[in-house]
């Protein structure tokens, strides 16, 4: 009986130690995976930042217009910056109206998605019309 108890406790200890080793290995693998995932996330963020910096540099380069005046035989170079046109009142009104209309439609309607879509479309139309009226008044 004493031998049976010793064998059972030894077997239990052996199984418990094997299980603990697997859990530690699993935890170590999980930690390695978390590190790799976080490094991938950082690299993706840096790639996005780099692409945005390239776009900004490209936009700055497009703003500058260089021309050469060859009328008197001498080459003179002048740099001018062009002003960006910006959004029209109709476009601003359409975007604002679509946002407000979608929010209102989702709040009021029982079918939230359908109400948001309909409200967004109606709001965009009303906003575009209002913005166009304001644009016409500003031109006069």
Secondary structure as GFF3:
##gff-version 3
##sequence-region A 1 140
A	DSSP	alpha_helix	2	63	.	.	.	ID=ss1
A	DSSP	beta_strand	64	69	.	.	.	ID=ss2
A	DSSP	beta_strand	76	81	.	.	.	ID=ss3
A	DSSP	alpha_helix	89	108	.	.	.	ID=ss4
A	DSSP	alpha_helix	112	139	.	.	.	ID=ss5
###
